[in-house]
Amino acid sequence: MSEEQSQEIYVREGRKQRTEFTIFFNIIFDRYQPIIGDQATLYYLYLLRKRNNQEGHDNYGKAWDGRRGVLEKFRIGPATLMRIDTLLKAVGLIDIEHKPSGRGKDKIYYVVHDALTKAEFDEKEAEFTGKVMAAIAEDPDIANMVGKEFKRKYLIKSSVE
């Protein structure tokens, strides 16, 4: 095992209950954020924080905060949240399930996936890029949400062309 792999993780002193911290992988900022942008990255981290991590539970791996509260918390509109969902699905960070709530509207459950390893991400990056480009073709406003690196590489045409 290399020195980098065997590093210890420091969690500050005090109670160390799982509800007081969320661990996320650096690849989220290193590779995903340049594609999906800031809002989708922040929302993914929020979903990761809210994800049920109780093994054996029926809702293991899922997050389900009410959308109205999420819209208020993040100060975004429903259309923006739908675009964020599209970006997160395109790069495989979430899936969405709809279940009847008994109140006329389905309850939305996010199945929140861990980020891929760097090697796994590298294998799927072209697929992710294609899915994001397809999403932009379907809804051009998604182009305003992607990361600046993605925008520069795939969306902004050179002035020389």
C-alpha positions as CSV (number, residue, x, y, z in Angstrom):
1,M,0.0,0.0,0.0
2,S,1.5,3.4,-1.0
3,E,2.0,6.2,1.6
4,E,-0.8,8.2,-0.1
5,Q,-3.3,5.3,0.3
6,S,-2.4,4.7,3.9
7,Q,-2.9,8.3,5.2
8,E,-5.0,8.7,8.2
9,I,-8.1,10.8,8.1
10,Y,-8.4,13.5,10.8
11,V,-11.8,14.2,12.3
12,R,-11.7,17.1,14.7
13,E,-12.1,16.4,18.4
14,G,-15.5,16.1,20.0
15,R,-18.4,13.7,19.3
16,K,-17.9,11.8,16.1
17,Q,-21.4,10.7,15.2
18,R,-22.0,10.2,11.5
19,T,-24.6,13.0,11.6
20,E,-21.9,15.6,12.3
21,F,-19.8,15.2,9.2
22,T,-19.9,13.9,5.6
23,I,-16.9,12.5,3.8
24,F,-16.6,13.2,0.1
25,F,-14.0,12.3,-2.4
26,N,-11.7,15.0,-3.9
27,I,-12.6,13.8,-7.4
28,I,-15.9,15.6,-7.0
29,F,-14.1,18.9,-7.2
30,D,-11.2,17.7,-9.4
31,R,-13.2,16.0,-12.2
32,Y,-17.0,16.3,-11.7
33,Q,-17.3,20.0,-10.9
34,P,-15.5,21.2,-14.1
35,I,-18.2,19.4,-16.0
36,I,-21.4,19.9,-13.9
37,G,-20.6,23.4,-12.5
38,D,-20.9,24.9,-9.1
39,Q,-24.7,24.6,-8.4
40,A,-24.9,21.0,-9.3
41,T,-21.8,20.2,-7.3
42,L,-23.2,22.0,-4.2
43,Y,-26.5,20.2,-4.6
44,Y,-24.8,16.9,-4.9
45,L,-22.9,17.5,-1.7
46,Y,-26.1,18.4,0.0
47,L,-27.8,15.2,-1.2
48,L,-24.7,13.2,-0.1
49,R,-25.1,14.8,3.3
50,K,-28.8,13.9,3.4
51,R,-28.3,10.3,2.1
52,N,-29.5,7.5,4.3
53,N,-26.4,5.5,5.2
54,Q,-28.1,3.0,7.5
55,E,-27.4,-0.4,6.0
56,G,-30.3,-2.7,5.7
57,H,-32.8,0.2,5.7
58,D,-35.4,0.3,2.9
59,N,-34.2,3.8,1.9
60,Y,-30.5,3.0,2.2
61,G,-28.6,5.2,-0.3
62,K,-31.5,7.6,-0.8
63,A,-32.2,11.2,0.1
64,W,-35.7,12.7,0.0
65,D,-35.9,16.3,1.3
66,G,-39.0,18.1,0.1
67,R,-38.5,20.1,-3.1
68,R,-40.2,23.2,-1.8
69,G,-37.7,23.4,1.1
70,V,-34.8,22.7,-1.3
71,L,-35.9,25.5,-3.6
72,E,-36.0,27.9,-0.7
73,K,-32.7,26.8,0.8
74,F,-30.8,27.1,-2.4
75,R,-32.8,30.1,-3.7
76,I,-33.4,28.5,-7.1
77,G,-36.5,27.8,-9.2
78,P,-38.0,24.5,-10.1
79,A,-36.6,24.7,-13.7
80,T,-33.1,25.2,-12.3
81,L,-33.5,22.2,-10.0
82,M,-34.6,20.1,-12.9
83,R,-31.5,21.1,-14.8
84,I,-29.3,20.3,-11.9
85,D,-31.0,16.9,-11.7
86,T,-30.3,16.4,-15.4
87,L,-26.6,17.2,-14.9
88,L,-26.2,14.9,-11.9
89,K,-27.9,12.1,-13.7
90,A,-25.7,12.6,-16.8
91,V,-22.6,12.0,-14.8
92,G,-24.0,9.1,-12.8
93,L,-24.0,10.8,-9.4
94,I,-27.8,10.3,-8.9
95,D,-30.8,8.4,-10.1
96,I,-34.3,9.6,-9.3
97,E,-37.2,7.4,-8.1
98,H,-40.8,8.5,-7.9
99,K,-43.1,7.0,-5.3
100,P,-46.7,7.8,-4.5
101,S,-47.1,9.9,-1.4
102,G,-50.8,9.6,-1.0
103,R,-51.2,13.3,-1.4
104,G,-51.7,13.5,-5.1
105,K,-48.0,14.1,-6.0
106,D,-45.3,11.6,-6.2
107,K,-42.5,11.8,-3.6
108,I,-39.1,12.2,-5.2
109,Y,-36.3,10.0,-3.9
110,Y,-32.7,10.7,-5.0
111,V,-30.5,7.6,-5.2
112,V,-27.2,9.2,-4.3
113,H,-24.1,7.4,-5.7
114,D,-20.6,7.8,-4.6
115,A,-18.2,9.4,-7.0
116,L,-16.2,7.1,-9.2
117,T,-12.5,6.5,-8.7
118,K,-10.2,8.4,-11.0
119,A,-9.6,5.4,-13.2
120,E,-13.3,4.6,-13.5
121,F,-14.1,8.3,-14.2
122,D,-11.4,8.4,-17.0
123,E,-13.1,5.4,-18.6
124,K,-16.5,7.1,-18.5
125,E,-15.6,10.7,-19.1
126,A,-16.4,10.6,-22.9
127,E,-19.8,9.0,-22.0
128,F,-20.5,11.7,-19.4
129,T,-19.5,14.5,-21.9
130,G,-21.8,13.0,-24.5
131,K,-24.7,12.9,-22.1
132,V,-24.2,16.5,-20.9
133,M,-24.0,17.6,-24.6
134,A,-27.2,15.7,-25.3
135,A,-28.9,17.4,-22.3
136,I,-27.7,20.8,-23.6
137,A,-29.1,20.0,-27.1
138,E,-32.5,19.2,-25.4
139,D,-32.4,22.2,-23.0
140,P,-29.9,25.0,-24.1
141,D,-30.2,26.7,-20.7
142,I,-28.2,23.8,-19.2
143,A,-25.1,25.3,-21.0
144,N,-25.3,28.2,-18.5
145,M,-24.8,25.8,-15.6
146,V,-21.9,23.6,-16.7
147,G,-18.4,24.2,-15.4
148,K,-16.3,26.8,-17.1
149,E,-13.7,24.2,-18.1
150,F,-16.4,22.2,-19.9
151,K,-17.8,25.4,-21.4
152,R,-14.4,26.4,-22.7
153,K,-13.6,22.9,-24.1
154,Y,-16.9,22.0,-25.7
155,L,-19.1,25.0,-26.1
156,I,-17.1,28.1,-26.9
157,K,-16.0,28.2,-30.5
158,S,-12.6,29.6,-31.2
159,S,-12.6,33.1,-32.7
160,V,-10.2,31.8,-35.4
161,E,-12.7,29.3,-36.8
